[in-house]
Amino acid sequence: MLLLALDTATPAVTVALHDGDGVVAESHQVDARRHGELLLPAVDRVLREGGVKLGAVTGFVVGVGPGPYTGLRVGLATAAAFGAATGAPVHGLCTLDGIAYAAGQAGLEGPFTVATDARRKEVYWARYADPHTRVSGPAVDRPADIAAEVAGFPSVGAGALLYREVFKDVPDGMPELQSAGALAALAAEKLATGGELLPPLPLYLRRPDAQVPANYKVVTPR
């Protein structure tokens, strides 16, 4: 098994190579506006550090969100292109599941909530019984609207840190953004045990910000 994992659903541009036993190489850069610019150089860097060519990869793992439209589609399109070029399967995983798994690696047992920044004063969030088991979500909501549902449980993720008035228990040392290393480890575990993975299709949860103008002026000849 040789998995190449990547995720662009959060401000992190994160890539990792996993051999089934552990992470061989990893790249992690945070820049919410440069996913398209940073992703392919990160892939090249990780493959070079791992000493392998793209054709040696036996499977690709991509975070399917939820996440903002523009950033999320960069990772999904890249993973799809890699799969088409090599013939290796492309597996999807919920981005929040990867963060939950990383929280488990950091020592959090559960139950807990994962929340990322969805912009527009909203969060993408899900509830977990433990780092492997999602019990609700993913969903997108205003933090105040879910205060009762997340009260009394620890929370992790950049969304939880951003809205501390709602997510009041945010333990120290927990992940804020996605880690491709954790995503790859979760995928390797699922593949080894027959667990379910997702198709590499986006979980947008809402329409993109960009809209076609409703009453734009026609300037072409009739």
Protein Blocks (a to p, Z undefined) as FASTA:
>chain_A
ZZddddfkbmbdcddddehjacfbdcddddfklmmmmmmmmmmmmmmmnopafklpgbdc
ddebjadfklmmmmmmmmmmmmmmnopacddddfklmmmmmmmmnopabjcdddddeejo
iacddddfbfklcfedcddddfklmmmmmgoiacedjklmmmmmlmmcccehiafbdcfk
lmmmmmmmmmmnopacddddddekpacfbdcdfkbccfbdZZ
